[in-house]
Amino acid sequence: MPLFRIHALRDSLRQQFRAVPHVSGCAAVIGDLLETEDGQLRICKYVGFEPAQWVVPEPRPQPEPEAAPTT
């Protein structure tokens, strides 16, 4: 029998996530997911379980340090 880990979305974000249109293929998500024993993520859609991946935010640009004044 397969063993899954469940990643659940916070209640405050559920309605917003449900309103997002269906996408085909691998979904980038913040919602409820199942993780298989080997680390693969799946999301339940109307057509069954499909591959998914976590949304990874782009890193914020780091401000460049100001140059020390020269005398």
PyMOL Python script that loads the backbone (N, CA, C, O; Angstrom):
from pymol import cmd

cmd.read_pdbstr("""\
ATOM      1  N   MET A   1       0.848  -1.164   0.000  1.00  0.00           N
ATOM      2  CA  MET A   1       0.000   0.000   0.000  1.00  0.00           C
ATOM      3  C   MET A   1       0.904   1.241   0.000  1.00  0.00           C
ATOM      4  O   MET A   1       1.834   1.325   0.803  1.00  0.00           O
ATOM      5  N   PRO A   2       0.638   2.203  -0.895  1.00  0.00           N
ATOM      6  CA  PRO A   2       1.461   3.415  -0.937  1.00  0.00           C
ATOM      7  C   PRO A   2       1.291   4.261   0.322  1.00  0.00           C
ATOM      8  O   PRO A   2       0.233   4.274   0.951  1.00  0.00           O
ATOM      9  N   LEU A   3       2.352   4.957   0.664  1.00  0.00           N
ATOM     10  CA  LEU A   3       2.346   5.851   1.814  1.00  0.00           C
ATOM     11  C   LEU A   3       2.530   7.277   1.308  1.00  0.00           C
ATOM     12  O   LEU A   3       3.460   7.547   0.547  1.00  0.00           O
ATOM     13  N   PHE A   4       1.649   8.201   1.725  1.00  0.00           N
ATOM     14  CA  PHE A   4       1.694   9.587   1.278  1.00  0.00           C
ATOM     15  C   PHE A   4       1.831  10.522   2.461  1.00  0.00           C
ATOM     16  O   PHE A   4       1.342  10.230   3.552  1.00  0.00           O
ATOM     17  N   ARG A   5       2.498  11.651   2.247  1.00  0.00           N
ATOM     18  CA  ARG A   5       2.510  12.761   3.202  1.00  0.00           C
ATOM     19  C   ARG A   5       1.575  13.817   2.636  1.00  0.00           C
ATOM     20  O   ARG A   5       1.626  14.113   1.442  1.00  0.00           O
ATOM     21  N   ILE A   6       0.724  14.387   3.475  1.00  0.00           N
ATOM     22  CA  ILE A   6      -0.249  15.383   3.033  1.00  0.00           C
ATOM     23  C   ILE A   6       0.253  16.770   3.416  1.00  0.00           C
ATOM     24  O   ILE A   6       0.585  17.026   4.573  1.00  0.00           O
ATOM     25  N   HIS A   7       0.303  17.663   2.423  1.00  0.00           N
ATOM     26  CA  HIS A   7       0.648  19.062   2.646  1.00  0.00           C
ATOM     27  C   HIS A   7      -0.640  19.858   2.482  1.00  0.00           C
ATOM     28  O   HIS A   7      -1.153  19.973   1.369  1.00  0.00           O
ATOM     29  N   ALA A   8      -1.168  20.406   3.563  1.00  0.00           N
ATOM     30  CA  ALA A   8      -2.465  21.085   3.530  1.00  0.00           C
ATOM     31  C   ALA A   8      -2.285  22.603   3.504  1.00  0.00           C
ATOM     32  O   ALA A   8      -1.412  23.164   4.166  1.00  0.00           O
ATOM     33  N   LEU A   9      -3.136  23.233   2.723  1.00  0.00           N
ATOM     34  CA  LEU A   9      -3.168  24.686   2.606  1.00  0.00           C
ATOM     35  C   LEU A   9      -3.853  25.282   3.826  1.00  0.00           C
ATOM     36  O   LEU A   9      -4.809  24.708   4.348  1.00  0.00           O
ATOM     37  N   ARG A  10      -3.367  26.430   4.282  1.00  0.00           N
ATOM     38  CA  ARG A  10      -4.007  27.103   5.417  1.00  0.00           C
ATOM     39  C   ARG A  10      -5.442  27.462   5.046  1.00  0.00           C
ATOM     40  O   ARG A  10      -5.736  27.786   3.895  1.00  0.00           O
ATOM     41  N   ASP A  11      -6.326  27.399   6.031  1.00  0.00           N
ATOM     42  CA  ASP A  11      -7.750  27.678   5.809  1.00  0.00           C
ATOM     43  C   ASP A  11      -7.981  29.055   5.201  1.00  0.00           C
ATOM     44  O   ASP A  11      -8.877  29.216   4.372  1.00  0.00           O
ATOM     45  N   SER A  12      -7.194  30.049   5.593  1.00  0.00           N
ATOM     46  CA  SER A  12      -7.398  31.412   5.101  1.00  0.00           C
ATOM     47  C   SER A  12      -7.153  31.546   3.603  1.00  0.00           C
ATOM     48  O   SER A  12      -7.616  32.510   2.994  1.00  0.00           O
ATOM     49  N   LEU A  13      -6.429  30.594   2.989  1.00  0.00           N
ATOM     50  CA  LEU A  13      -6.113  30.673   1.555  1.00  0.00           C
ATOM     51  C   LEU A  13      -6.930  29.711   0.693  1.00  0.00           C
ATOM     52  O   LEU A  13      -6.827  29.748  -0.533  1.00  0.00           O
ATOM     53  N   ARG A  14      -7.736  28.851   1.312  1.00  0.00           N
ATOM     54  CA  ARG A  14      -8.452  27.812   0.554  1.00  0.00           C
ATOM     55  C   ARG A  14      -9.375  28.364  -0.537  1.00  0.00           C
ATOM     56  O   ARG A  14      -9.315  27.898  -1.675  1.00  0.00           O
ATOM     57  N   GLN A  15     -10.221  29.341  -0.220  1.00  0.00           N
ATOM     58  CA  GLN A  15     -11.181  29.851  -1.213  1.00  0.00           C
ATOM     59  C   GLN A  15     -10.461  30.512  -2.378  1.00  0.00           C
ATOM     60  O   GLN A  15     -10.869  30.355  -3.528  1.00  0.00           O
ATOM     61  N   GLN A  16      -9.397  31.249  -2.092  1.00  0.00           N
ATOM     62  CA  GLN A  16      -8.622  31.886  -3.152  1.00  0.00           C
ATOM     63  C   GLN A  16      -8.030  30.837  -4.090  1.00  0.00           C
ATOM     64  O   GLN A  16      -8.053  31.003  -5.310  1.00  0.00           O
ATOM     65  N   PHE A  17      -7.501  29.758  -3.518  1.00  0.00           N
ATOM     66  CA  PHE A  17      -6.890  28.705  -4.323  1.00  0.00           C
ATOM     67  C   PHE A  17      -7.930  27.983  -5.180  1.00  0.00           C
ATOM     68  O   PHE A  17      -7.653  27.644  -6.331  1.00  0.00           O
ATOM     69  N   ARG A  18      -9.106  27.748  -4.637  1.00  0.00           N
ATOM     70  CA  ARG A  18     -10.157  27.037  -5.384  1.00  0.00           C
ATOM     71  C   ARG A  18     -10.663  27.837  -6.572  1.00  0.00           C
ATOM     72  O   ARG A  18     -11.170  27.255  -7.531  1.00  0.00           O
ATOM     73  N   ALA A  19     -10.537  29.167  -6.530  1.00  0.00           N
ATOM     74  CA  ALA A  19     -11.023  30.022  -7.611  1.00  0.00           C
ATOM     75  C   ALA A  19     -10.047  30.093  -8.787  1.00  0.00           C
ATOM     76  O   ALA A  19     -10.394  30.616  -9.845  1.00  0.00           O
ATOM     77  N   VAL A  20      -8.836  29.573  -8.610  1.00  0.00           N
ATOM     78  CA  VAL A  20      -7.829  29.620  -9.680  1.00  0.00           C
ATOM     79  C   VAL A  20      -8.238  28.656 -10.791  1.00  0.00           C
ATOM     80  O   VAL A  20      -8.644  27.530 -10.502  1.00  0.00           O
ATOM     81  N   PRO A  21      -8.140  29.079 -12.075  1.00  0.00           N
ATOM     82  CA  PRO A  21      -8.541  28.196 -13.176  1.00  0.00           C
ATOM     83  C   PRO A  21      -7.664  26.944 -13.279  1.00  0.00           C
ATOM     84  O   PRO A  21      -6.504  26.942 -12.868  1.00  0.00           O
ATOM     85  N   HIS A  22      -8.247  25.887 -13.834  1.00  0.00           N
ATOM     86  CA  HIS A  22      -7.550  24.617 -14.039  1.00  0.00           C
ATOM     87  C   HIS A  22      -6.441  24.798 -15.065  1.00  0.00           C
ATOM     88  O   HIS A  22      -6.634  25.463 -16.083  1.00  0.00           O
ATOM     89  N   VAL A  23      -5.277  24.206 -14.800  1.00  0.00           N
ATOM     90  CA  VAL A  23      -4.171  24.218 -15.758  1.00  0.00           C
ATOM     91  C   VAL A  23      -3.835  22.780 -16.107  1.00  0.00           C
ATOM     92  O   VAL A  23      -4.018  21.874 -15.294  1.00  0.00           O
ATOM     93  N   SER A  24      -3.346  22.576 -17.314  1.00  0.00           N
ATOM     94  CA  SER A  24      -2.944  21.227 -17.696  1.00  0.00           C
ATOM     95  C   SER A  24      -1.452  21.073 -17.458  1.00  0.00           C
ATOM     96  O   SER A  24      -0.713  22.057 -17.420  1.00  0.00           O
ATOM     97  N   GLY A  25      -1.020  19.844 -17.300  1.00  0.00           N
ATOM     98  CA  GLY A  25       0.390  19.589 -17.072  1.00  0.00           C
ATOM     99  C   GLY A  25       0.779  19.785 -15.619  1.00  0.00           C
ATOM    100  O   GLY A  25      -0.064  19.787 -14.722  1.00  0.00           O
ATOM    101  N   CYS A  26       2.078  19.951 -15.411  1.00  0.00           N
ATOM    102  CA  CYS A  26       2.612  20.102 -14.057  1.00  0.00           C
ATOM    103  C   CYS A  26       2.186  21.445 -13.485  1.00  0.00           C
ATOM    104  O   CYS A  26       2.428  22.489 -14.091  1.00  0.00           O
ATOM    105  N   ALA A  27       1.558  21.420 -12.333  1.00  0.00           N
ATOM    106  CA  ALA A  27       1.047  22.638 -11.704  1.00  0.00           C
ATOM    107  C   ALA A  27       2.041  23.167 -10.683  1.00  0.00           C
ATOM    108  O   ALA A  27       2.586  22.408  -9.881  1.00  0.00           O
ATOM    109  N   ALA A  28       2.274  24.483 -10.719  1.00  0.00           N
ATOM    110  CA  ALA A  28       3.061  25.144  -9.674  1.00  0.00           C
ATOM    111  C   ALA A  28       2.049  25.618  -8.637  1.00  0.00           C
ATOM    112  O   ALA A  28       1.175  26.425  -8.950  1.00  0.00           O
ATOM    113  N   VAL A  29       2.160  25.124  -7.408  1.00  0.00           N
ATOM    114  CA  VAL A  29       1.064  25.305  -6.464  1.00  0.00           C
ATOM    115  C   VAL A  29       1.511  25.816  -5.099  1.00  0.00           C
ATOM    116  O   VAL A  29       2.687  25.761  -4.739  1.00  0.00           O
ATOM    117  N   ILE A  30       0.515  26.321  -4.347  1.00  0.00           N
ATOM    118  CA  ILE A  30       0.647  26.597  -2.907  1.00  0.00           C
ATOM    119  C   ILE A  30      -0.438  25.856  -2.163  1.00  0.00           C
ATOM    120  O   ILE A  30      -0.630  26.088  -0.970  1.00  0.00           O
ATOM    121  N   GLY A  31      -1.161  24.963  -2.839  1.00  0.00           N
ATOM    122  CA  GLY A  31      -2.325  24.310  -2.249  1.00  0.00           C
ATOM    123  C   GLY A  31      -2.043  22.953  -1.649  1.00  0.00           C
ATOM    124  O   GLY A  31      -0.893  22.606  -1.383  1.00  0.00           O
ATOM    125  N   ASP A  32      -3.127  22.165  -1.432  1.00  0.00           N
ATOM    126  CA  ASP A  32      -3.027  20.836  -0.840  1.00  0.00           C
ATOM    127  C   ASP A  32      -2.348  19.884  -1.814  1.00  0.00           C
ATOM    128  O   ASP A  32      -2.725  19.807  -2.983  1.00  0.00           O
ATOM    129  N   LEU A  33      -1.354  19.167  -1.332  1.00  0.00           N
ATOM    130  CA  LEU A  33      -0.604  18.220  -2.159  1.00  0.00           C
ATOM    131  C   LEU A  33      -0.410  16.909  -1.430  1.00  0.00           C
ATOM    132  O   LEU A  33      -0.476  16.843  -0.203  1.00  0.00           O
ATOM    133  N   LEU A  34      -0.171  15.868  -2.207  1.00  0.00           N
ATOM    134  CA  LEU A  34       0.279  14.591  -1.665  1.00  0.00           C
ATOM    135  C   LEU A  34       1.722  14.412  -2.088  1.00  0.00           C
ATOM    136  O   LEU A  34       2.085  14.704  -3.228  1.00  0.00           O
ATOM    137  N   GLU A  35       2.547  13.929  -1.163  1.00  0.00           N
ATOM    138  CA  GLU A  35       3.948  13.644  -1.474  1.00  0.00           C
ATOM    139  C   GLU A  35       4.155  12.143  -1.344  1.00  0.00           C
ATOM    140  O   GLU A  35       3.859  11.560  -0.302  1.00  0.00           O
ATOM    141  N   THR A  36       4.666  11.514  -2.405  1.00  0.00           N
ATOM    142  CA  THR A  36       4.903  10.075  -2.382  1.00  0.00           C
ATOM    143  C   THR A  36       6.140   9.770  -1.549  1.00  0.00           C
ATOM    144  O   THR A  36       6.871  10.675  -1.147  1.00  0.00           O
ATOM    145  N   GLU A  37       6.363   8.483  -1.297  1.00  0.00           N
ATOM    146  CA  GLU A  37       7.509   8.063  -0.498  1.00  0.00           C
ATOM    147  C   GLU A  37       8.832   8.514  -1.107  1.00  0.00           C
ATOM    148  O   GLU A  37       9.798   8.772  -0.388  1.00  0.00           O
ATOM    149  N   ASP A  38       8.872   8.608  -2.447  1.00  0.00           N
ATOM    150  CA  ASP A  38      10.117   9.014  -3.109  1.00  0.00           C
ATOM    151  C   ASP A  38      10.184  10.520  -3.384  1.00  0.00           C
ATOM    152  O   ASP A  38      11.049  10.966  -4.138  1.00  0.00           O
ATOM    153  N   GLY A  39       9.279  11.314  -2.779  1.00  0.00           N
ATOM    154  CA  GLY A  39       9.362  12.766  -2.855  1.00  0.00           C
ATOM    155  C   GLY A  39       8.625  13.423  -4.008  1.00  0.00           C
ATOM    156  O   GLY A  39       8.689  14.644  -4.153  1.00  0.00           O
ATOM    157  N   GLN A  40       7.918  12.644  -4.844  1.00  0.00           N
ATOM    158  CA  GLN A  40       7.155  13.239  -5.944  1.00  0.00           C
ATOM    159  C   GLN A  40       5.887  13.878  -5.391  1.00  0.00           C
ATOM    160  O   GLN A  40       5.221  13.313  -4.524  1.00  0.00           O
ATOM    161  N   LEU A  41       5.559  15.078  -5.910  1.00  0.00           N
ATOM    162  CA  LEU A  41       4.350  15.773  -5.482  1.00  0.00           C
ATOM    163  C   LEU A  41       3.226  15.534  -6.475  1.00  0.00           C
ATOM    164  O   LEU A  41       3.454  15.508  -7.684  1.00  0.00           O
ATOM    165  N   ARG A  42       2.013  15.359  -5.967  1.00  0.00           N
ATOM    166  CA  ARG A  42       0.817  15.169  -6.788  1.00  0.00           C
ATOM    167  C   ARG A  42      -0.273  16.083  -6.269  1.00  0.00           C
ATOM    168  O   ARG A  42      -0.376  16.330  -5.067  1.00  0.00           O
ATOM    169  N   ILE A  43      -1.095  16.586  -7.197  1.00  0.00           N
ATOM    170  CA  ILE A  43      -2.242  17.396  -6.832  1.00  0.00           C
ATOM    171  C   ILE A  43      -3.483  16.708  -7.378  1.00  0.00           C
ATOM    172  O   ILE A  43      -3.455  16.162  -8.481  1.00  0.00           O
ATOM    173  N   CYS A  44      -4.563  16.730  -6.621  1.00  0.00           N
ATOM    174  CA  CYS A  44      -5.803  16.109  -7.047  1.00  0.00           C
ATOM    175  C   CYS A  44      -6.595  17.103  -7.885  1.00  0.00           C
ATOM    176  O   CYS A  44      -6.965  18.177  -7.411  1.00  0.00           O
ATOM    177  N   LYS A  45      -6.850  16.730  -9.141  1.00  0.00           N
ATOM    178  CA  LYS A  45      -7.664  17.546 -10.039  1.00  0.00           C
ATOM    179  C   LYS A  45      -8.879  16.721 -10.436  1.00  0.00           C
ATOM    180  O   LYS A  45      -8.990  15.552 -10.067  1.00  0.00           O
ATOM    181  N   TYR A  46      -9.777  17.323 -11.180  1.00  0.00           N
ATOM    182  CA  TYR A  46     -10.985  16.609 -11.605  1.00  0.00           C
ATOM    183  C   TYR A  46     -10.664  15.361 -12.404  1.00  0.00           C
ATOM    184  O   TYR A  46     -11.442  14.407 -12.394  1.00  0.00           O
ATOM    185  N   VAL A  47      -9.527  15.346 -13.101  1.00  0.00           N
ATOM    186  CA  VAL A  47      -9.173  14.216 -13.951  1.00  0.00           C
ATOM    187  C   VAL A  47      -8.305  13.196 -13.241  1.00  0.00           C
ATOM    188  O   VAL A  47      -7.925  12.191 -13.842  1.00  0.00           O
ATOM    189  N   GLY A  48      -7.979  13.430 -11.969  1.00  0.00           N
ATOM    190  CA  GLY A  48      -7.153  12.502 -11.203  1.00  0.00           C
ATOM    191  C   GLY A  48      -5.950  13.206 -10.607  1.00  0.00           C
ATOM    192  O   GLY A  48      -5.915  14.434 -10.536  1.00  0.00           O
ATOM    193  N   PHE A  49      -4.968  12.432 -10.179  1.00  0.00           N
ATOM    194  CA  PHE A  49      -3.760  13.002  -9.587  1.00  0.00           C
ATOM    195  C   PHE A  49      -2.758  13.329 -10.679  1.00  0.00           C
ATOM    196  O   PHE A  49      -2.443  12.483 -11.515  1.00  0.00           O
ATOM    197  N   GLU A  50      -2.255  14.563 -10.671  1.00  0.00           N
ATOM    198  CA  GLU A  50      -1.290  15.014 -11.668  1.00  0.00           C
ATOM    199  C   GLU A  50      -0.047  15.547 -10.974  1.00  0.00           C
ATOM    200  O   GLU A  50      -0.105  15.913  -9.800  1.00  0.00           O
ATOM    201  N   PRO A  51       1.089  15.595 -11.690  1.00  0.00           N
ATOM    202  CA  PRO A  51       2.331  16.111 -11.092  1.00  0.00           C
ATOM    203  C   PRO A  51       2.181  17.559 -10.668  1.00  0.00           C
ATOM    204  O   PRO A  51       1.401  18.314 -11.248  1.00  0.00           O
ATOM    205  N   ALA A  52       2.939  17.937  -9.649  1.00  0.00           N
ATOM    206  CA  ALA A  52       2.921  19.311  -9.142  1.00  0.00           C
ATOM    207  C   ALA A  52       4.315  19.674  -8.663  1.00  0.00           C
ATOM    208  O   ALA A  52       5.159  18.804  -8.446  1.00  0.00           O
ATOM    209  N   GLN A  53       4.542  20.953  -8.503  1.00  0.00           N
ATOM    210  CA  GLN A  53       5.786  21.419  -7.903  1.00  0.00           C
ATOM    211  C   GLN A  53       5.486  22.651  -7.075  1.00  0.00           C
ATOM    212  O   GLN A  53       4.532  23.378  -7.353  1.00  0.00           O
ATOM    213  N   TRP A  54       6.303  22.886  -6.052  1.00  0.00           N
ATOM    214  CA  TRP A  54       6.100  24.041  -5.192  1.00  0.00           C
ATOM    215  C   TRP A  54       6.407  25.322  -5.947  1.00  0.00           C
ATOM    216  O   TRP A  54       7.292  25.353  -6.801  1.00  0.00           O
ATOM    217  N   VAL A  55       5.667  26.385  -5.627  1.00  0.00           N
ATOM    218  CA  VAL A  55       5.981  27.707  -6.152  1.00  0.00           C
ATOM    219  C   VAL A  55       7.204  28.201  -5.389  1.00  0.00           C
ATOM    220  O   VAL A  55       7.208  28.255  -4.159  1.00  0.00           O
ATOM    221  N   VAL A  56       8.233  28.558  -6.138  1.00  0.00           N
ATOM    222  CA  VAL A  56       9.452  29.066  -5.509  1.00  0.00           C
ATOM    223  C   VAL A  56       9.568  30.540  -5.863  1.00  0.00           C
ATOM    224  O   VAL A  56       9.808  30.884  -7.020  1.00  0.00           O
ATOM    225  N   PRO A  57       9.396  31.424  -4.863  1.00  0.00           N
ATOM    226  CA  PRO A  57       9.477  32.850  -5.175  1.00  0.00           C
ATOM    227  C   PRO A  57      10.887  33.227  -5.608  1.00  0.00           C
ATOM    228  O   PRO A  57      11.872  32.653  -5.145  1.00  0.00           O
ATOM    229  N   GLU A  58      10.961  34.211  -6.514  1.00  0.00           N
ATOM    230  CA  GLU A  58      12.268  34.673  -6.959  1.00  0.00           C
ATOM    231  C   GLU A  58      12.916  35.457  -5.824  1.00  0.00           C
ATOM    232  O   GLU A  58      12.237  36.181  -5.096  1.00  0.00           O
ATOM    233  N   PRO A  59      14.230  35.312  -5.677  1.00  0.00           N
ATOM    234  CA  PRO A  59      14.896  36.030  -4.587  1.00  0.00           C
ATOM    235  C   PRO A  59      14.841  37.540  -4.804  1.00  0.00           C
ATOM    236  O   PRO A  59      14.899  38.029  -5.932  1.00  0.00           O
ATOM    237  N   ARG A  60      14.729  38.253  -3.699  1.00  0.00           N
ATOM    238  CA  ARG A  60      14.728  39.707  -3.777  1.00  0.00           C
ATOM    239  C   ARG A  60      16.128  40.183  -4.135  1.00  0.00           C
ATOM    240  O   ARG A  60      17.115  39.639  -3.639  1.00  0.00           O
ATOM    241  N   PRO A  61      16.221  41.192  -4.990  1.00  0.00           N
ATOM    242  CA  PRO A  61      17.566  41.708  -5.313  1.00  0.00           C
ATOM    243  C   PRO A  61      18.186  42.361  -4.085  1.00  0.00           C
ATOM    244  O   PRO A  61      17.536  43.130  -3.377  1.00  0.00           O
ATOM    245  N   GLN A  62      19.434  42.049  -3.849  1.00  0.00           N
ATOM    246  CA  GLN A  62      20.140  42.611  -2.718  1.00  0.00           C
ATOM    247  C   GLN A  62      20.698  43.979  -3.098  1.00  0.00           C
ATOM    248  O   GLN A  62      21.334  44.116  -4.143  1.00  0.00           O
ATOM    249  N   PRO A  63      20.469  44.984  -2.269  1.00  0.00           N
ATOM    250  CA  PRO A  63      21.025  46.310  -2.590  1.00  0.00           C
ATOM    251  C   PRO A  63      22.547  46.248  -2.507  1.00  0.00           C
ATOM    252  O   PRO A  63      23.110  45.597  -1.628  1.00  0.00           O
ATOM    253  N   GLU A  64      23.199  46.938  -3.439  1.00  0.00           N
ATOM    254  CA  GLU A  64      24.644  46.965  -3.426  1.00  0.00           C
ATOM    255  C   GLU A  64      25.117  47.877  -2.298  1.00  0.00           C
ATOM    256  O   GLU A  64      24.544  48.942  -2.071  1.00  0.00           O
ATOM    257  N   PRO A  65      26.156  47.454  -1.600  1.00  0.00           N
ATOM    258  CA  PRO A  65      26.642  48.302  -0.510  1.00  0.00           C
ATOM    259  C   PRO A  65      27.212  49.605  -1.076  1.00  0.00           C
ATOM    260  O   PRO A  65      27.826  49.631  -2.143  1.00  0.00           O
ATOM    261  N   GLU A  66      26.988  50.676  -0.328  1.00  0.00           N
ATOM    262  CA  GLU A  66      27.504  51.964  -0.774  1.00  0.00           C
ATOM    263  C   GLU A  66      29.015  51.985  -0.594  1.00  0.00           C
ATOM    264  O   GLU A  66      29.550  51.466   0.386  1.00  0.00           O
ATOM    265  N   ALA A  67      29.691  52.597  -1.563  1.00  0.00           N
ATOM    266  CA  ALA A  67      31.147  52.691  -1.490  1.00  0.00           C
ATOM    267  C   ALA A  67      31.533  53.709  -0.429  1.00  0.00           C
ATOM    268  O   ALA A  67      30.886  54.745  -0.280  1.00  0.00           O
ATOM    269  N   ALA A  68      32.577  53.407   0.293  1.00  0.00           N
ATOM    270  CA  ALA A  68      33.071  54.332   1.318  1.00  0.00           C
ATOM    271  C   ALA A  68      33.679  55.547   0.647  1.00  0.00           C
ATOM    272  O   ALA A  68      34.393  55.408  -0.345  1.00  0.00           O
ATOM    273  N   PRO A  69      33.408  56.749   1.173  1.00  0.00           N
ATOM    274  CA  PRO A  69      33.986  57.951   0.556  1.00  0.00           C
ATOM    275  C   PRO A  69      35.501  57.945   0.647  1.00  0.00           C
ATOM    276  O   PRO A  69      36.063  57.547   1.667  1.00  0.00           O
ATOM    277  N   THR A  70      36.160  58.380  -0.406  1.00  0.00           N
ATOM    278  CA  THR A  70      37.612  58.450  -0.409  1.00  0.00           C
ATOM    279  C   THR A  70      38.039  59.876  -0.195  1.00  0.00           C
ATOM    280  O   THR A  70      37.358  60.802  -0.634  1.00  0.00           O
ATOM    281  N   THR A  71      39.155  60.067   0.473  1.00  0.00           N
ATOM    282  CA  THR A  71      39.649  61.433   0.740  1.00  0.00           C
ATOM    283  C   THR A  71      40.902  61.739  -0.008  1.00  0.00           C
ATOM    284  O   THR A  71      41.438  62.840   0.110  1.00  0.00           O
TER     285      THR A  71
END
""", "prot")
cmd.dss("prot")
cmd.show_as("cartoon", "prot")
cmd.util.cbc("prot")
cmd.orient("prot")
